[in-house]
Every structure is written in structure tokens, then in C-alpha cells.
Amino acid sequence: MNDLKISVIMSIYKSDVPEYVRIALDSLLNQTRLPDEIVIVADGPVPAKLEQEVQSSKF
């Protein structure tokens, strides 16, 4: 089972609170089993502050 790959798909929206997105991403990165990839999909245009929060995440 060690060759099992885990992907996480997360969508963000213009009305999302940047702090909540950061909390969600931090949670993903603090799991016992880290995902092999995290795919973030912007569902339409998002504010610069939200995009900046995603770009500054440490994944």
C-alpha cells in the first residue's frame, strides 16, 4: 500500500476568507499522511489577497 498516491482537490471562490483557506491548507500539511499533490482550483476570479494566501502557502 505504500505506492498509493493521494491527491487533494480544493476549490476556492471569490467570497472565501483568506484566513480560512490558510487554515485548511495548514491542516492538509499537518496530517500523518501527506498528500502527494494538492490541486487548488479557482472557481472564477478571486481577490488578490486570497490568491496571495494560496501562493504563500508552504506546500
N, CA, C and O atoms as a Tinker XYZ file with bonds, in Angstrom:
   236  protein
     1  N      0.804000   -1.201000    0.000000    73     2
     2  CA     0.000000    0.000000    0.000000    64     1     3
     3  C      0.845000    1.262000    0.000000    63     2     4     5
     4  O      0.290000    2.351000   -0.152000    81     3
     5  N      2.136000    1.172000    0.160000    73     3     6
     6  CA     2.981000    2.351000    0.189000    64     5     7
     7  C      3.033000    3.086000   -1.136000    63     6     8     9
     8  O      3.398000    4.261000   -1.173000    81     7
     9  N      2.674000    2.419000   -2.224000    73     7    10
    10  CA     2.692000    3.085000   -3.514000    64     9    11
    11  C      1.374000    3.791000   -3.826000    63    10    12    13
    12  O      1.192000    4.304000   -4.930000    81    11
    13  N      0.465000    3.818000   -2.871000    73    11    14
    14  CA    -0.805000    4.511000   -3.029000    64    13    15
    15  C     -0.564000    6.012000   -3.064000    63    14    16    17
    16  O      0.037000    6.568000   -2.145000    81    15
    17  N     -1.027000    6.664000   -4.110000    73    15    18
    18  CA    -0.877000    8.113000   -4.260000    64    17    19
    19  C     -2.145000    8.800000   -3.784000    63    18    20    21
    20  O     -3.254000    8.342000   -4.058000    81    19
    21  N     -1.972000    9.901000   -3.070000    73    19    22
    22  CA    -3.112000   10.665000   -2.574000    64    21    23
    23  C     -3.054000   12.073000   -3.147000    63    22    24    25
    24  O     -2.047000   12.770000   -3.018000    81    23
    25  N     -4.141000   12.479000   -3.779000    73    23    26
    26  CA    -4.286000   13.832000   -4.296000    64    25    27
    27  C     -5.432000   14.515000   -3.566000    63    26    28    29
    28  O     -6.430000   13.885000   -3.217000    81    27
    29  N     -5.273000   15.794000   -3.346000    73    27    30
    30  CA    -6.330000   16.596000   -2.737000    64    29    31
    31  C     -6.715000   17.666000   -3.746000    63    30    32    33
    32  O     -5.859000   18.379000   -4.270000    81    31
    33  N     -8.003000   17.770000   -4.011000    73    31    34
    34  CA    -8.516000   18.822000   -4.883000    64    33    35
    35  C     -9.326000   19.768000   -4.017000    63    34    36    37
    36  O    -10.237000   19.348000   -3.303000    81    35
    37  N     -8.988000   21.047000   -4.087000    73    35    38
    38  CA    -9.641000   22.054000   -3.267000    64    37    39
    39  C    -10.024000   23.223000   -4.165000    63    38    40    41
    40  O     -9.212000   23.695000   -4.961000    81    39
    41  N    -11.244000   23.679000   -4.035000    73    39    42
    42  CA   -11.653000   24.835000   -4.825000    64    41    43
    43  C    -11.703000   26.067000   -3.931000    63    42    44    45
    44  O    -12.008000   25.985000   -2.741000    81    43
    45  N    -11.398000   27.201000   -4.533000    73    43    46
    46  CA   -11.526000   28.465000   -3.824000    64    45    47
    47  C    -12.451000   29.365000   -4.632000    63    46    48    49
    48  O    -12.516000   29.285000   -5.858000    81    47
    49  N    -13.160000   30.219000   -3.912000    73    47    50
    50  CA   -14.147000   31.102000   -4.512000    64    49    51
    51  C    -13.873000   32.534000   -4.087000    63    50    52    53
    52  O    -13.169000   32.766000   -3.105000    81    51
    53  N    -14.416000   33.486000   -4.809000    73    51    54
    54  CA   -14.150000   34.895000   -4.529000    64    53    55
    55  C    -14.575000   35.317000   -3.129000    63    54    56    57
    56  O    -14.007000   36.260000   -2.577000    81    55
    57  N    -15.557000   34.648000   -2.544000    73    55    58
    58  CA   -16.037000   35.054000   -1.219000    64    57    59
    59  C    -15.364000   34.294000   -0.077000    63    58    60    61
    60  O    -15.718000   34.496000    1.085000    81    59
    61  N    -14.397000   33.421000   -0.387000    73    59    62
    62  CA   -13.695000   32.683000    0.668000    64    61    63
    63  C    -12.859000   33.643000    1.510000    63    62    64    65
    64  O    -12.304000   34.620000    1.006000    81    63
    65  N    -12.784000   33.344000    2.787000    73    63    66
    66  CA   -11.978000   34.135000    3.713000    64    65    67
    67  C    -10.538000   33.615000    3.649000    63    66    68    69
    68  O    -10.301000   32.439000    3.924000    81    67
    69  N     -9.579000   34.469000    3.294000    73    67    70
    70  CA    -8.194000   34.002000    3.156000    64    69    71
    71  C     -7.673000   33.256000    4.382000    63    70    72    73
    72  O     -6.958000   32.264000    4.234000    81    71
    73  N     -8.009000   33.705000    5.575000    73    71    74
    74  CA    -7.545000   33.035000    6.786000    64    73    75
    75  C     -8.065000   31.597000    6.857000    63    74    76    77
    76  O     -7.347000   30.700000    7.300000    81    75
    77  N     -9.299000   31.376000    6.426000    73    75    78
    78  CA    -9.873000   30.028000    6.459000    64    77    79
    79  C     -9.194000   29.122000    5.435000    63    78    80    81
    80  O     -9.003000   27.930000    5.679000    81    79
    81  N     -8.835000   29.691000    4.298000    73    79    82
    82  CA    -8.117000   28.918000    3.278000    64    81    83
    83  C     -6.756000   28.518000    3.827000    63    82    84    85
    84  O     -6.323000   27.380000    3.642000    81    83
    85  N     -6.076000   29.442000    4.500000    73    83    86
    86  CA    -4.780000   29.138000    5.101000    64    85    87
    87  C     -4.917000   28.032000    6.143000    63    86    88    89
    88  O     -4.089000   27.122000    6.198000    81    87
    89  N     -5.958000   28.109000    6.967000    73    87    90
    90  CA    -6.187000   27.080000    7.987000    64    89    91
    91  C     -6.402000   25.718000    7.330000    63    90    92    93
    92  O     -5.877000   24.707000    7.797000    81    91
    93  N     -7.175000   25.698000    6.246000    73    91    94
    94  CA    -7.428000   24.435000    5.535000    64    93    95
    95  C     -6.138000   23.865000    4.953000    63    94    96    97
    96  O     -5.892000   22.662000    5.045000    81    95
    97  N     -5.319000   24.722000    4.358000    73    95    98
    98  CA    -4.055000   24.250000    3.782000    64    97    99
    99  C     -3.090000   23.787000    4.866000    63    98   100   101
   100  O     -2.418000   22.769000    4.708000    81    99
   101  N     -3.022000   24.530000    5.960000    73    99   102
   102  CA    -2.173000   24.109000    7.078000    64   101   103
   103  C     -2.612000   22.743000    7.607000    63   102   104   105
   104  O     -1.779000   21.901000    7.943000    81   103
   105  N     -3.906000   22.536000    7.675000    73   103   106
   106  CA    -4.424000   21.253000    8.139000    64   105   107
   107  C     -3.975000   20.114000    7.221000    63   106   108   109
   108  O     -3.586000   19.046000    7.693000    81   107
   109  N     -4.031000   20.348000    5.926000    73   107   110
   110  CA    -3.579000   19.322000    4.977000    64   109   111
   111  C     -2.106000   18.977000    5.198000    63   110   112   113
   112  O     -1.702000   17.820000    5.081000    81   111
   113  N     -1.322000   19.988000    5.515000    73   111   114
   114  CA     0.118000   19.789000    5.656000    64   113   115
   115  C      0.517000   19.253000    7.023000    63   114   116   117
   116  O      1.686000   18.946000    7.254000    81   115
   117  N     -0.437000   19.140000    7.921000    73   115   118
   118  CA    -0.152000   18.616000    9.257000    64   117   119
   119  C     -0.774000   17.241000    9.486000    63   118   120   121
   120  O     -0.922000   16.803000   10.627000    81   119
   121  N     -1.130000   16.573000    8.414000    73   119   122
   122  CA    -1.691000   15.232000    8.519000    64   121   123
   123  C     -0.572000   14.204000    8.682000    63   122   124   125
   124  O      0.579000   14.462000    8.329000    81   123
   125  N     -0.921000   13.057000    9.212000    73   123   126
   126  CA     0.044000   11.972000    9.358000    64   125   127
   127  C      0.547000   11.529000    7.989000    63   126   128   129
   128  O      1.741000   11.292000    7.803000    81   127
   129  N     -0.357000   11.421000    7.050000    73   127   130
   130  CA    -0.003000   11.031000    5.675000    64   129   131
   131  C     -0.208000   12.250000    4.784000    63   130   132   133
   132  O     -1.341000   12.660000    4.534000    81   131
   133  N      0.885000   12.822000    4.308000    73   131   134
   134  CA     0.788000   13.994000    3.444000    64   133   135
   135  C      0.318000   13.597000    2.050000    63   134   136   137
   136  O      0.653000   12.521000    1.555000    81   135
   137  N     -0.458000   14.471000    1.424000    73   135   138
   138  CA    -0.869000   14.168000    0.053000    64   137   139
   139  C      0.334000   14.279000   -0.887000    63   138   140   141
   140  O      1.275000   15.028000   -0.624000    81   139
   141  N      0.286000   13.532000   -1.969000    73   139   142
   142  CA     1.342000   13.607000   -2.971000    64   141   143
   143  C      1.209000   14.865000   -3.814000    63   142   144   145
   144  O      2.192000   15.371000   -4.356000    81   143
   145  N     -0.008000   15.360000   -3.919000    73   143   146
   146  CA    -0.230000   16.618000   -4.622000    64   145   147
   147  C     -1.476000   17.298000   -4.075000    63   146   148   149
   148  O     -2.406000   16.651000   -3.594000    81   147
   149  N     -1.466000   18.611000   -4.162000    73   147   150
   150  CA    -2.622000   19.419000   -3.797000    64   149   151
   151  C     -2.951000   20.265000   -5.014000    63   150   152   153
   152  O     -2.116000   21.033000   -5.490000    81   151
   153  N     -4.159000   20.123000   -5.510000    73   151   154
   154  CA    -4.618000   20.878000   -6.667000    64   153   155
   155  C     -5.637000   21.888000   -6.169000    63   154   156   157
   156  O     -6.654000   21.517000   -5.582000    81   155
   157  N     -5.367000   23.157000   -6.401000    73   155   158
   158  CA    -6.286000   24.212000   -5.988000    64   157   159
   159  C     -6.871000   24.828000   -7.243000    63   158   160   161
   160  O     -6.147000   25.292000   -8.124000    81   159
   161  N     -8.193000   24.824000   -7.309000    73   159   162
   162  CA    -8.903000   25.339000   -8.472000    64   161   163
   163  C     -9.617000   26.620000   -8.066000    63   162   164   165
   164  O    -10.435000   26.622000   -7.146000    81   163
   165  N     -9.304000   27.698000   -8.754000    73   163   166
   166  CA   -10.006000   28.964000   -8.520000    64   165   167
   167  C    -11.262000   28.955000   -9.385000    63   166   168   169
   168  O    -11.184000   28.951000  -10.614000    81   167
   169  N    -12.409000   28.953000   -8.734000    73   167   170
   170  CA   -13.687000   28.938000   -9.446000    64   169   171
   171  C    -14.072000   30.374000   -9.795000    63   170   172   173
   172  O    -14.872000   31.006000   -9.107000    81   171
   173  N    -13.491000   30.862000  -10.863000    73   171   174
   174  CA   -13.701000   32.241000  -11.283000    64   173   175
   175  C    -12.613000   33.127000  -10.698000    63   174   176   177
   176  O    -11.698000   32.641000  -10.034000    81   175
   177  N    -12.715000   34.419000  -10.946000    73   175   178
   178  CA   -11.711000   35.336000  -10.405000    64   177   179
   179  C    -11.774000   35.380000   -8.882000    63   178   180   181
   180  O    -12.856000   35.354000   -8.296000    81   179
   181  N    -10.614000   35.447000   -8.251000    73   179   182
   182  CA   -10.546000   35.547000   -6.790000    64   181   183
   183  C     -9.778000   36.819000   -6.436000    63   182   184   185
   184  O     -8.926000   37.270000   -7.202000    81   183
   185  N    -10.084000   37.394000   -5.271000    73   183   186
   186  CA    -9.370000   38.608000   -4.864000    64   185   187
   187  C     -7.870000   38.367000   -4.704000    63   186   188   189
   188  O     -7.432000   37.248000   -4.434000    81   187
   189  N     -7.104000   39.421000   -4.874000    73   187   190
   190  CA    -5.644000   39.325000   -4.781000    64   189   191
   191  C     -5.208000   38.789000   -3.422000    63   190   192   193
   192  O     -4.262000   38.005000   -3.349000    81   191
   193  N     -5.873000   39.193000   -2.354000    73   191   194
   194  CA    -5.495000   38.738000   -1.016000    64   193   195
   195  C     -5.657000   37.222000   -0.885000    63   194   196   197
   196  O     -4.836000   36.566000   -0.244000    81   195
   197  N     -6.703000   36.665000   -1.484000    73   195   198
   198  CA    -6.929000   35.224000   -1.444000    64   197   199
   199  C     -5.876000   34.496000   -2.277000    63   198   200   201
   200  O     -5.331000   33.477000   -1.852000    81   199
   201  N     -5.603000   35.015000   -3.436000    73   199   202
   202  CA    -4.569000   34.413000   -4.293000    64   201   203
   203  C     -3.201000   34.469000   -3.605000    63   202   204   205
   204  O     -2.419000   33.521000   -3.680000    81   203
   205  N     -2.927000   35.575000   -2.945000    73   203   206
   206  CA    -1.664000   35.736000   -2.235000    64   205   207
   207  C     -1.556000   34.709000   -1.094000    63   206   208   209
   208  O     -0.474000   34.181000   -0.839000    81   207
   209  N     -2.656000   34.433000   -0.420000    73   207   210
   210  CA    -2.649000   33.456000    0.665000    64   209   211
   211  C     -2.277000   32.077000    0.127000    63   210   212   213
   212  O     -1.502000   31.350000    0.748000    81   211
   213  N     -2.823000   31.727000   -1.013000    73   211   214
   214  CA    -2.515000   30.421000   -1.614000    64   213   215
   215  C     -1.051000   30.390000   -2.063000    63   214   216   217
   216  O     -0.352000   29.405000   -1.823000    81   215
   217  N     -0.593000   31.443000   -2.701000    73   215   218
   218  CA     0.785000   31.486000   -3.190000    64   217   219
   219  C      1.806000   31.422000   -2.064000    63   218   220   221
   220  O      2.901000   30.891000   -2.252000    81   219
   221  N      1.465000   31.954000   -0.904000    73   219   222
   222  CA     2.426000   31.976000    0.202000    64   221   223
   223  C      2.411000   30.712000    1.039000    63   222   224   225
   224  O      3.222000   30.571000    1.954000    81   223
   225  N      1.500000   29.786000    0.744000    73   223   226
   226  CA     1.436000   28.544000    1.498000    64   225   227
   227  C      2.683000   27.709000    1.252000    63   226   228   229
   228  O      3.268000   27.757000    0.171000    81   227
   229  N      3.082000   26.950000    2.253000    73   227   230
   230  CA     4.320000   26.175000    2.202000    64   229   231
   231  C      4.079000   24.741000    1.778000    63   230   232   233
   232  O      4.364000   23.811000    2.533000    81   231
   233  N      3.565000   24.556000    0.597000    73   231   234
   234  CA     3.373000   23.180000    0.106000    64   233   235
   235  C      4.047000   23.010000   -1.217000    63   234   236
   236  O      4.002000   21.925000   -1.798000    81   235
